[in-house]
Amino acid sequence: MKVCIVAEGCYPYVVGGVSGWINSMISTFYDIDFVVLAIISNRSQSGKFKYELPENVETVYEAYLEDYSWEDRKNRKIKLNRQQYLSMRSMILGEKIEWEVLFELFINKRFSVDDLLMGEDFLRIVEEVYDRRYSQIPFSDFLWTMRSIYLPLFLMMKTDLPKADVYHCVATGYAGVLGSMAKYKYGSKLIISEHGIYTREREEEILKATWVSGVYKNIWIEQFRKMSKVAYDNADKVTALYGHARDLQIELGCSALKTNITPNGIDVDSFIGIPGKKPEDEEYINVGAVLRVTPIKDVKTMIRAFAFAKEKVPALKLWIMGPLDEDEEYANECVLLTQMLGLKDVEFTGRINVKEYLGRMDFTLLTSISEGQPLSILESYAAHKPVIATDVGNCRELIFGEEGDNLGESGILTHIMNVEELSSAIVTLGENEELRRSMGETGFNRVNSYYRLDQMREKYRVLYDTVMWDE
């Protein structure tokens, strides 16, 4: 069996989160041959891997969201036949889309994406859409918005697709479109695994964005909905990490019969015997945050809350553990914030081996404004450490337990971007060693009972076998 992992903006170029999950999945299925189809921004990222690839990865193929379309680029006109024209118009209108017609066009017809977007047919389609729905806004702005929306999608659809038995997309979006197209081209099977609900995450980003406004926000959001829908429609199986995420998939148009709940899993046993506190740690209550220093992790709220908590519990020390190079401007702002607040006991470690540090912590923090089912929480539990986390993704269930889990509380839940709540929670755990110990043991019992790597591996083994042999 050969499996193609289709990933957008993560593995093997980014450390942690979904990337760590992919690396773990590939490594644990050592008897399966994998290829990776990685969607990245542009060629400047090419080959800049942050992971040493497991031996069962044959190769990494790259697809670029920003690129020149060099193939047959001779400024030749491209003419769509009537079926192709109507299918493309339906796609832009968001009506019933004949994706197979479009897949066939991009697989078999040699043309430049630039020539298609600048061509007469695309212009006529945009004019029709404009006249029917958007005539109240300037046409030139609308035309260039349509070109900017469809450039990355069409570049994806011109990608040379590696052949595999199963395409396993770790999101919908552009990855889901490529997986759907590969299934059409090769007659293979398609699995979609969502760690966060791609469409909802893009909606949140667009609603907050300053680079797009007014009706254009709705147009972009609708575009991501279209791409997720084609992935759900073509998938043989769709997995979610927890029940509410599955409900969202169904709400967005996925058939309930395709869906499965498949939680994350970690190698709990590998945390046995990790190093504990060092002599220099004994005077501190160490608070750890394993994360990428990026805005979505809301590190600034963490720092501000820690500053207030430290006034009440002077022994607190904050360890911000993770890469600083994914958003260097934001990371620098976080460092500057600690200096402006006069905080001395804050360590930015950069990228780490988490097992070398977690044993030194007394508890951990997660202040994200968006998450799926965070591996950092599971790792904290494996190290017998309780967690303070924001109420996003599956964090509530990880702290209080899913239905039928009566183990108790393994941390404290707070609202996003709430400095006062977070500070109070840090003080509560900082002042109560017995509470930290009991919650840490509850967390360990939870991860050991429900979130082990071997449990996840068995569920995906069954999933792979099921789609391979299910006719």
ABEGO torsion letter per residue (X at the ends): XBBBBBBBGBOAABBEEAAAAAAAAAAABAABBBBBBBBBABAAABGBBABBBBAABABBBBBBABBBBABGBAGBBBBBBAAAAAAAAAAAAGBBBBAAAAAAAAAABBBBAAAAAABAAAAAAAAAAAAAAAAABBAAAAAAAAAAAAAAAAAAAABBBBBBABBBBABBEAAAAAAAAAAAAAGBBBBBBBABBAAAAAAAAAAABAABBEAAAAAAAAAAAAAAAAAAAABABBBBABAAAAAAAAAAGBBAAABBBBBBBBBAAAABGBBBBBAAAAABBBBBBBBBBBAAAGAAAAAAAAAAAAAABAABBBBBBEBAAABAAAAAAAAAAAAAAGBABBBBAEBBBAAAAAAABABBBBABABBBBBAAAAAAAAAGBBBBBBBBEAAAAAAAEBBGBAAEBAEBBBBBGBAAAAAAAAAAAAABAAAAAAAAAAAAAAAAAAABAAAAAAAAAAAAAAAAABX
